[in-house]
Amino acid sequence: FVLTYVKCPLDVCIKRDNKGLYKKAIAGEIKNFTGISHPFEEPINPEIIIETDKESSKECKKKIIKKLEDLGYLLK
């Protein structure tokens, strides 16, 4: 098990939301929506942090693979 935090600011999550779930949650149509009407708790001491607003999907993939190699879960 490798705790991985896929970090993304709320405004970016809202902008990327193709299904309109954040809009519904903000309007009160969805209850207990994480980050809106329900608190979001960042993980404590994740082994990998992926910042999707700052890194491309290719960079994220490389970062995950490198960490899994470094931890011995994947062969180099």
N, C-alpha and C positions, 0 to 999 in steps of 0.2 A: 504494500500500500504506500503510495506516495501522495501526500497532501498537496494538491495543486490549486492555487487560487487564480481563477480567471478574473482579473480585475478590470473593471470598466466603470467610468463615471456614470452617474444616473442620467445626466443629460444626453450622453452618447447612447445609452441603452434605449432611452425614449426615442431618439432620432432613428435608431436601427430597427425599431419595433414595427415589423411589417403587418402584424396581426391586430395592432391597435389595442393591445392589452393594457399598456401603461395609460393610454388615454382613458380607457374605461375605468381603470383603478383610480385615476385622479378624479374622475367624475363621480366616484363612489359606487360604481356599478359592480366592481369586484372587491370583495372584502378580503382582508388579511393578505394583501399583495405585498410581497417582500420589497422593501425600499420605499413604498408609498404609505400604506396603512399598517404595515407590519415591519418591525425593525430588521435591518440587515446587520448581521454580525460578521465582521471580517474574521477569517480563520486565524488562529494563533499559531505562529511559527510554521507557515507552509514551506514545504521543501522547494516548490517551484512557484514563482509568481509570473503570470503572463499578463501583460498590460495591452489589451487588445486595441486601445485607442492610440497607442504609441508604437506598436510593433505590427508588422505585416503578418499575415497568416503563415507565410514562409518562415519568417523569423521566429514566430511562436513555435512552429513545428520543430525547427532546429534546436531551440532552447530546451524543449521537452525531451527530444531524443538525446541531446548531450547530457542532460541531467540523469536520464535513465541509464545511459552508458556509464557515467561517473559513479553511479550507485551500484553498478554491476547487474542491472536488470536486463540490459541489452549488451551484446558483444560489439566491440568497436571494429 
